[in-house]
């Protein structure tokens, strides 16, 4: 190896590590209201978030008792899409179900 040639390996490794940061993740939340049926919330959790019947029921009861419940944690694009799908399905079904996202 030539002694006059600089070693770029360390600098390159450091730059690659800096660029490999994970994207921020976002929690998707459902919010309780007095009009959306529990059955509809369970259906949303199963269809949109792929929860089992038992897990969907558990989250729905948490939303009902605590006011909000986490449906899942996703990358920003996926979270935004799921929020929009829930809003669309709720509106289509005549429910005011509120779905939001926040940084995890």
Order of alpha helices (4+ residues) and beta strands (2+ residues): alpha-beta-alpha-alpha-beta-alpha-beta
